[in-house]
């Protein structure tokens, strides 16, 4: 039987087993840590935890710079592990050297700290650690400890793209990311094609016609043309349609700025 365990991502004091999806949602959204008032987050998923002791042995590593050592020390201290002893053991480590020994909870804490450092240092866990590891601290703001939200907003530098990441609404700042991602929505642009046809020949009309030639997915219904295309093409053609004085509509609502 597989089990899931949650933890307070501020206190890091104990694992709590949850036995159903409903109970997990309750811990994630409703219940809060009695010590600090933070919502719980998913930590481990796998077999039921027993009294197994795990040995964490040095596998390979390169010399760490001061910035990474400082980051490791900060993360180890946050989860109440002995940063001085662990970092000293790593510094003089050779393959197979015992770095840390502990139960499932403390092995989880150790492993979570070193996630993302695999290019610089790796460990072997004996016996094999039979759990999927999660990082619930990603879902709280490192400054105010409020829950963060998955947030998207239009990207100013890459028009037609979004910035995507985790965002703290209390601090009004990104906590993870943001990264630029393409807007994959197909938009429907509707405008008066009859008015365009009746226009005198001009540079604006020629620009619109040139844009239309590059758009394969379009159709004419009555006096209107309907174009099915992406955000970047919408941003390219709409300014010309505006300059021509043609009324237009975009569905679904267009989130990006059009000059």
C-alpha positions in Angstrom: 0.0 0.0 0.0 1.4 3.4 -1.0 1.1 6.3 1.4 1.5 10.1 1.2 3.1 12.3 3.8 2.8 16.1 4.3 5.0 18.5 6.2 5.0 22.0 7.4 7.4 23.8 4.9 8.5 26.3 7.5 9.0 24.2 10.7 10.1 21.0 9.0 9.5 19.2 12.3 7.6 16.0 11.4 5.9 14.0 8.6 2.1 13.5 8.8 0.6 10.6 6.9 -2.5 11.3 4.9 -4.7 8.4 3.8 -6.9 9.9 1.1 -7.1 12.7 -1.5 -9.7 14.5 0.6 -7.4 14.4 3.6 -4.5 15.7 1.6 -6.6 18.6 0.2 -7.7 19.4 3.8 -4.1 19.7 4.9 -3.1 21.6 1.9 -6.0 24.1 1.8 -7.6 24.2 5.3 -5.4 22.9 8.1 -2.4 24.9 9.3 0.7 24.2 11.4 -0.1 24.9 15.0 3.3 26.5 15.5 3.6 28.9 12.6 0.2 29.0 10.9 1.5 27.8 7.5 -0.4 25.4 5.3 1.1 21.9 4.9 2.6 20.6 1.7 3.2 17.2 0.1 6.6 15.8 1.1 6.8 12.1 0.3 4.9 9.4 -1.6 5.7 5.7 -1.5 5.5 2.8 0.9 4.5 3.2 4.6 7.4 4.6 6.5 9.1 2.1 8.9 12.1 2.2 11.1 14.7 1.7 8.3 17.9 3.7 8.8 19.4 5.1 5.6 23.1 5.8 4.9 23.9 8.6 2.5 27.3 8.0 1.0 29.4 10.4 -1.2 29.3 9.3 -4.9 31.1 12.1 -6.8 31.6 15.8 -6.6 33.6 18.8 -7.7 35.0 21.6 -5.7 32.2 23.9 -4.6 32.4 27.7 -4.9 31.5 29.9 -2.0 28.1 30.8 -3.4 26.9 27.2 -3.6 28.3 26.4 -0.2 26.4 29.4 1.3 23.2 28.2 -0.4 23.7 24.7 0.9 24.4 25.9 4.4 21.3 28.1 4.4 19.1 25.2 3.2 20.5 22.7 5.7 20.0 25.2 8.6 16.4 25.8 7.5 15.5 22.1 7.8 17.5 21.8 11.1 20.3 19.6 9.9 23.9 20.0 11.1 25.2 22.1 8.3 28.8 22.3 9.7 29.2 18.6 10.0 27.6 17.7 6.7 29.6 20.3 4.7 32.8 19.3 6.4 32.1 15.6 5.5 31.4 16.6 1.9 34.6 18.7 1.7 36.8 15.8 2.6 34.6 13.2 0.9 35.7 10.4 -1.3 33.6 7.8 -3.1 31.7 5.6 -0.6 32.4 7.9 2.4 29.4 8.1 4.8 28.1 11.7 4.8 24.9 11.3 6.8 22.7 8.6 8.4 19.1 8.9 9.5 15.5 7.7 9.3 13.1 8.3 6.4 12.2 11.8 7.5 15.7 13.1 7.9 16.8 11.3 4.7 14.0 13.2 3.0 15.2 16.5 4.4 18.8 15.8 3.4 17.9 14.8 -0.2 15.5 17.7 -0.6 18.3 20.2 0.3 20.6 18.8 -2.4 18.0 18.7 -5.2 19.3 20.9 -8.0 22.9 20.4 -7.1 23.3 17.1 -9.0 25.7 18.7 -11.5 28.1 19.5 -8.6 27.6 16.6 -6.1 25.8 13.3 -6.0 25.1 10.7 -3.3 24.2 7.1 -3.0 21.5 6.1 -0.5 21.7 2.7 1.1 19.2 1.0 1.1 17.6 2.6 -1.9 15.2 5.4 -0.8 11.7 4.1 -2.0 9.9 7.4 -2.1 9.1 10.2 -4.6 10.3 13.5 -3.1 8.4 16.7 -3.3 9.4 20.3 -2.4 6.5 22.0 -0.6 8.5 25.1 0.2 8.2 26.1 -3.5 4.5 26.8 -2.8 5.1 29.4 -0.1 6.6 32.8 -0.2 10.2 32.8 1.3 9.6 36.2 2.8 6.0 36.3 4.2 5.3 32.5 4.1 1.9 33.1 2.4 0.8 30.6 -0.2 1.9 31.5 -3.7 -0.2 31.1 -6.8 0.6 29.9 -10.3 0.5 33.1 -12.3 0.7 34.2 -15.9 0.9 37.7 -17.3 1.6 39.1 -20.8 5.4 39.5 -21.5 6.4 43.0 -22.6 9.7 41.9 -24.1 8.3 39.0 -26.2 5.0 40.3 -27.5 2.4 37.6 -27.7 4.1 35.4 -25.0 3.4 35.0 -21.3 5.5 35.3 -18.2 4.8 32.2 -16.1 5.8 31.2 -12.6 4.8 31.3 -8.9 3.7 34.7 -7.5 3.1 36.0 -4.0 0.1 38.3 -4.1 0.8 39.6 -0.6 4.4 40.7 -1.5 3.4 41.4 -5.2 6.5 39.6 -6.5 7.6 36.5 -8.3 8.9 33.7 -6.0 9.8 31.2 -8.8 10.5 32.3 -12.3 9.2 33.9 -14.3 9.9 32.1 -17.5 8.6 33.2 -20.9 6.2 30.7 -22.5 4.4 30.9 -25.9 0.7 31.7 -25.9 -0.7 28.5 -27.5 -4.3 29.8 -27.7 -5.9 30.0 -31.2 -7.7 33.3 -31.5 -10.6 34.2 -33.8 -10.1 37.6 -35.4 -13.3 39.0 -37.1 -13.2 42.2 -39.1 -15.1 43.9 -42.0 -13.6 42.5 -45.1 -16.1 44.3 -47.3 -14.9 47.7 -46.1 -11.3 46.6 -46.8 -12.2 45.6 -50.3 -13.9 48.9 -51.0 -10.9 50.9 -49.8 -8.8 52.8 -52.3 -5.4 51.2 -52.9 -2.9 52.3 -50.2 0.1 51.1 -48.3 -2.2 50.1 -45.4 -4.4 48.0 -47.6 -1.4 46.4 -49.2 0.1 45.5 -45.8 -3.2 43.9 -44.7 -3.5 41.9 -47.9 0.1 40.8 -47.5 -0.6 39.7 -44.0 -3.7 37.8 -45.1 -1.7 35.9 -47.7 0.5 34.4 -44.9 -2.6 33.3 -42.9 -3.9 29.9 -44.2 -6.7 29.4 -41.7 -9.2 32.1 -42.7 -12.7 32.3 -44.1 -15.2 34.8 -45.4 -18.8 34.9 -44.0 -21.0 37.5 -45.5 -19.2 40.9 -45.2 -16.7 39.6 -42.6 -13.5 37.7 -42.6 -12.7 35.3 -39.8 -9.1 34.5 -39.1 -8.0 31.6 -36.8 -4.5 32.3 -35.7 -2.0 32.7 -32.8 -1.3 35.8 -30.7 1.8 36.9 -32.6 -0.1 37.0 -35.9 -2.9 38.9 -34.2 -0.4 41.5 -33.0 1.1 41.8 -36.5 -2.1 42.4 -38.4 -4.5 44.2 -36.0 -2.6 47.6 -36.1 -3.1 47.7 -39.9 -6.8 46.9 -39.5 -7.1 49.7 -36.9 -5.3 52.1 -39.3 -7.8 51.2 -42.0 -10.7 52.1 -39.7 -12.2 48.6 -39.8 -14.1 47.4 -36.8 -12.8 44.1 -35.4 -13.3 41.7 -32.6 -11.1 39.0 -31.0 -12.3 35.9 -29.2 -11.4 34.7 -26.7 -10.5 38.0 -25.0 -7.0 39.0 -26.1 -4.7 39.6 -23.1 -1.7 41.1 -25.0 -1.0 44.7 -25.8 -1.6 45.8 -29.4 0.2 49.0 -30.4 
